[in-house]
């Protein structure tokens, strides 16, 4: 389950890199 959440977070981060910056 944790791996799925991590993968979703990483995918979102890659989709919106400016969101964290």
C-alpha positions as CSV (number, residue, x, y, z in Angstrom):
1,X,0.0,0.0,0.0
2,X,2.8,2.4,0.9
3,X,4.5,1.7,-2.3
4,X,1.4,2.6,-4.2
5,X,1.0,5.9,-2.4
6,X,4.7,6.7,-3.0
7,X,4.3,5.9,-6.7
8,X,1.3,8.2,-6.9
9,X,3.1,11.0,-5.2
10,X,6.1,10.6,-7.4
11,X,3.9,10.6,-10.5
12,X,2.2,13.8,-9.3
13,X,5.5,15.4,-8.6
14,X,6.8,14.6,-12.1
15,X,3.5,15.9,-13.6
16,X,3.7,19.1,-11.6
17,X,7.4,19.9,-10.8
18,X,6.6,23.6,-10.3
19,X,4.1,22.7,-7.6
20,X,6.9,21.9,-5.1
21,X,9.1,24.8,-6.3
